Amino acid sequence: MPDRSPLSRSEYRHVVSRFATGVSVVSTILDGRRHGLTVNSFTSLSLDPLLAMFACEHDAALHQPLIGAGAWAVSILAADQQSTSAYFATRERTGTGPDQFDGWASRPGPVTGAPLLDGSLAWLEFRTWATYDGGDHTIVVGEVVSMQAGADGPPLLYFRSDYRA
Ligand SMILES: Cc1cc2nc3c(=O)[nH]c(=O)nc-3n(C[C@H](O)[C@H](O)[C@H](O)COP(=O)(O)O)c2cc1C
């Protein structure tokens, strides 16, 4: 093995940011309070059973209610939902009001009650199937309990640390 200097986090971010992804908001409801988090780690996993997964940072405000509720939903964002993505990625949203979805048009998921954001490209609901250690994130695998396609429009994309349509 050649001698290497320690790999840096900033270089890692710079390199992996070249992988283009979609953007989703993961949501849950616990004790009547709705929580949401912008993620680009959501991905489909298995057809038998129907599974998908995402990674949730340990420090994220969503982490504890997500684990407590054992159920969650995903709203897959459309190109015109950039401000929605920005809001659910700011730390300020957790300190301003009693409920993170106040002011955002949504409906409760039919199975879990987790909020589904209006105007999204698709919605899925999950029961947590397994969780795994993922360093400073928890890898959360969910079994699909409901799903629905929304409008046919362009997706919101994330590439090189910026939104793209
Ligand atoms: C496009 C985008 C994708 C993100 N993807 C993830 C993700 O997959 N998992 C995660 O834990 N955080 C992700 N984040 C970061 C969280 O949205 C952000 O850390 C959030 O503000 C956490 O704040 P909180 O502690 O108030 O919940 C992403 C942020 C952006 C803008």
The ligand as an SDF file (V2000), in Angstrom:
LIG
                    3D

 31 33  0  0  0  0  0  0  0  0999 V2000
  -30.3300   17.9610   -0.0930 C   0  0  0  0  0  0  0  0  0  0  0  0
  -30.1060   17.5270    1.3270 C   0  0  0  0  0  0  0  0  0  0  0  0
  -30.0250   16.1730    1.6280 C   0  0  0  0  0  0  0  0  0  0  0  0
  -29.8580   15.7130    2.9350 C   0  0  0  0  0  0  0  0  0  0  0  0
  -29.8380   14.3810    3.2050 N   0  0  0  0  0  0  0  0  0  0  0  0
  -29.7800   13.9400    4.4780 C   0  0  0  0  0  0  0  0  0  0  0  0
  -29.8780   12.5590    4.7630 C   0  0  0  0  0  0  0  0  0  0  0  0
  -29.9950   11.7160    3.8720 O   0  0  0  0  0  0  0  0  0  0  0  0
  -29.8570   12.1720    6.0730 N   0  0  0  0  0  0  0  0  0  0  0  0
  -29.7150   13.0740    7.1000 C   0  0  0  0  0  0  0  0  0  0  0  0
  -29.7000   12.6690    8.2580 O   0  0  0  0  0  0  0  0  0  0  0  0
  -29.6000   14.4070    6.8430 N   0  0  0  0  0  0  0  0  0  0  0  0
  -29.6550   14.8520    5.5700 C   0  0  0  0  0  0  0  0  0  0  0  0
  -29.5890   16.1780    5.2850 N   0  0  0  0  0  0  0  0  0  0  0  0
  -29.3310   17.1170    6.3720 C   0  0  0  0  0  0  0  0  0  0  0  0
  -30.5600   17.4130    7.1900 C   0  0  0  0  0  0  0  0  0  0  0  0
  -31.6670   17.7980    6.3860 O   0  0  0  0  0  0  0  0  0  0  0  0
  -30.1460   18.5320    8.1520 C   0  0  0  0  0  0  0  0  0  0  0  0
  -29.0190   18.1000    8.8810 O   0  0  0  0  0  0  0  0  0  0  0  0
  -31.1710   18.8910    9.0890 C   0  0  0  0  0  0  0  0  0  0  0  0
  -31.1300   20.2670    9.1000 O   0  0  0  0  0  0  0  0  0  0  0  0
  -30.9650   18.3950   10.4930 C   0  0  0  0  0  0  0  0  0  0  0  0
  -31.5010   19.3410   11.3350 O   0  0  0  0  0  0  0  0  0  0  0  0
  -32.2270   18.9620   12.7040 P   0  0  0  0  0  0  0  0  0  0  0  0
  -31.1710   18.5230   13.6440 O   0  0  0  0  0  0  0  0  0  0  0  0
  -32.8830   20.2420   13.1040 O   0  0  0  0  0  0  0  0  0  0  0  0
  -33.1930   17.8950   12.3810 O   0  0  0  0  0  0  0  0  0  0  0  0
  -29.7340   16.6580    3.9780 C   0  0  0  0  0  0  0  0  0  0  0  0
  -29.7960   18.0330    3.6840 C   0  0  0  0  0  0  0  0  0  0  0  0
  -29.9890   18.4600    2.3770 C   0  0  0  0  0  0  0  0  0  0  0  0
  -30.0780   19.9210    2.0800 C   0  0  0  0  0  0  0  0  0  0  0  0
  1  2  1  0
  2  3  1  0
  2 30  2  0
  3  4  2  0
  4  5  1  0
  4 28  1  0
  5  6  2  0
  6  7  1  0
  6 13  1  0
  7  8  2  0
  7  9  1  0
  9 10  1  0
 10 11  2  0
 10 12  1  0
 12 13  2  0
 13 14  1  0
 14 15  1  0
 14 28  1  0
 15 16  1  0
 16 17  1  0
 16 18  1  0
 18 19  1  0
 18 20  1  0
 20 21  1  0
 20 22  1  0
 22 23  1  0
 23 24  1  0
 24 25  2  0
 24 26  1  0
 24 27  1  0
 28 29  2  0
 29 30  1  0
 30 31  1  0
M  END
$$$$
